[in-house]
Amino acid sequence: MRFEGTSNYVATDDLKVAVNAAVTLRRPLLVKGEPGTGKTVLAEEIAKAIGAPLITWHIKSSTKAQQGLYEYDAVARLRDGQLGDERVHDIGNYIKRGKLWEAFTSPQLPVLLIDEIDKADIEFPNDLLHELDRMAFDVYETGERIAAAERPIVVITSNNEKDLPDAFLRRCFFHYIKFPDRDTMQAIIDVHFPGIQKILVGRAMDIFYEVRDVPGLKKKPSTSELIDWLKLLLNEDMPLDVLQNRDPAKAIPPLHGALLKNEQDVMLFERLAFMARRQGN
């Protein structure tokens, strides 16, 4: 069981090594990197590559670790008891299985994605330490013990919004997805746009990397935003001359709304354009 990337996902050599090491050790693969560098898609492609089911747990700021195990609805049971519902005699009717429960009891070895773990409270990773370590937990209401027959492949993503506890990090295999260089980006574009004009892509990437290098940019455009921008350029049948002969004094690239995602960055480029015009005069 080795991951070599897929036809839809360009994986660098160091990423392949990280995935295969985590699978061999059966430790959670903790993947960090800029938003838009393919962290979430990685888990989906690993599942496709090895023919495994994907179980996804999207983490929010309000998510608690217990929800990944199970939730007991005592209020519903009390209400049914007052109404004389026969379901009340089986407490299992009021237990909702979480994503870890699904992964531990899956009939086929699954890939479990814990997506954007850094969105949750700082205690969230610590609260999962025991379960991820032992791949088992107890359901106190029923006396059951839920244990994985085989350790699932766990992929955990983080956007680096907050530091994760050292005790949690020790239990993971870590990989940081670097922002793609031009060669890797070209390979990614070729996957999404086979046969696209090379001159157009070359000039579009020149502008894209120039935008990313602008000092003071609040949000640098990501790989997914470059893909969206190219899609728009092709859809609008943008003449190549517009990119090749772009006036530096205008600064903002055409269809910039695909690349610049907040008003501060747009204003920054407008100021740069104003300064370029003044220097030109």
C-alpha positions, -999 to 999 in steps of 0.1 A, spaced: 0 0 0 20 29 -13 9 64 -23 24 77 -55 0 106 -62 -29 103 -86 -39 115 -121 -58 143 -104 -33 152 -77 4 162 -82 23 151 -51 59 161 -46 85 135 -37 87 147 0 49 145 3 48 110 -10 75 100 15 55 116 43 23 99 34 39 65 31 58 69 63 26 77 82 8 48 66 37 24 76 38 37 112 0 40 113 5 74 130 -18 103 122 -3 124 93 -4 160 104 -4 183 73 2 220 75 5 246 48 -11 277 34 -48 276 26 -53 263 -9 -22 241 -11 -43 209 -13 -43 196 23 -79 185 24 -78 171 -12 -48 150 -2 -69 128 21 -95 124 -7 -68 113 -31 -51 89 -7 -85 72 -2 -90 70 -40 -54 57 -46 -57 28 -21 -94 22 -27 -105 30 8 -136 47 21 -131 83 32 -146 95 65 -145 133 69 -148 152 102 -148 190 95 -138 208 126 -155 241 137 -147 265 165 -176 249 185 -166 213 179 -158 192 209 -137 160 210 -166 140 224 -186 146 193 -160 126 174 -167 96 197 -205 98 203 -232 120 217 -259 109 241 -293 127 238 -306 125 273 -332 152 266 -348 132 238 -349 101 260 -365 120 289 -391 134 264 -399 99 250 -401 85 285 -428 111 294 -447 102 262 -445 65 269 -424 57 238 -411 21 238 -378 33 224 -369 46 258 -360 11 271 -330 9 247 -305 36 255 -287 29 223 -316 46 205 -303 79 219 -266 75 211 -253 92 179 -221 77 166 -193 101 158 -167 100 130 -141 82 151 -167 55 159 -174 52 122 -137 49 114 -130 23 142 -159 1 131 -157 5 94 -157 -30 77 -130 -18 53 -99 1 63 -108 38 60 -90 71 56 -102 94 84 -98 131 77 -98 155 107 -100 187 88 -87 221 101 -81 209 137 -67 243 146 -101 258 144 -112 242 176 -105 251 212 -68 246 222 -79 216 244 -95 198 215 -63 179 204 -54 170 240 -89 156 244 -83 132 215 -49 120 226 -60 88 244 -84 77 216 -60 84 188 -32 66 207 -51 35 216 -77 35 188 -104 27 213 -129 43 237 -157 34 261 -194 42 258 -202 47 294 -240 47 289 -240 12 274 -208 -3 288 -195 -10 253 -159 -7 243 -154 5 207 -120 -6 194 -105 -5 159 -96 -40 146 -70 -22 124 -57 13 129 -73 36 102 -52 59 81 -57 93 98 -49 126 80 -51 158 101 -50 192 85 -41 225 101 -39 261 87 -14 270 114 -39 294 131 -28 283 165 0 261 179 -9 225 187 2 208 220 35 191 221 20 159 234 -3 158 204 25 166 180 46 137 194 20 112 183 18 125 147 40 123 116 44 159 104 46 174 69 45 210 58 33 214 22 54 241 8 39 265 -17 45 250 -52 75 262 -72 69 270 -109 77 235 -121 52 219 -97 27 246 -104 30 239 -141 23 202 -135 -8 211 -114 -21 234 -142 -15 207 -168 -37 184 -147 -65 209 -147 -61 223 -182 -45 197 -205 -34 213 -237 -36 249 -225 -14 274 -243 20 275 -227 26 312 -234 -6 321 -217 3 300 -187 38 313 -185 27 349 -185 -2 342 -161 22 326 -137 46 355 -140 18 379 -129 6 354 -102 40 351 -85 46 389 -89 13 394 -69 24 369 -42 57 388 -38 42 422 -32 53 433 3 24 440 27 -1 417 10 -26 406 36 -37 374 18 -14 359 -8 -33 341 -36 -32 304 -34 -30 275 -59 -68 271 -61 -71 308 -68 -46 306 -97 -67 278 -111 -99 299 -108 -81 329 -125 -69 308 -154 -104 294 -158 -118 329 -160 -91 340 -184 -100 311 -207 -138 316 -203 -135 353 -211 -112 345 -240 -88 371 -227 -63 381 -255 -28 372 -247 -17 408 -254 -36 419 -223 -12 398 -202 19 403 -222 17 440 -226 1 448 -193 8 484 -183 28 483 -150 11 516 -140 -22 498 -138 -8 473 -113 -40 454 -108 -42 423 -131 -73 417 -151 -101 398 -133 -82 404 -101 -112 394 -80 -101 358 -84 -67 366 -69 -72 395 -44 -98 386 -17 -100 417 5 -103 455 1 -69 461 18 -50 442 -9 -70 459 -37 -62 493 -22 -25 483 -19 -24 476 -56 -43 509 -64 -16 528 -44 12 510 -62 -5 519 -95 -8 555 -84 29 556 -74 39 540 -108 20 567 -127 36 595 -107 71 581 -114 62 577 -150 53 614 -153 
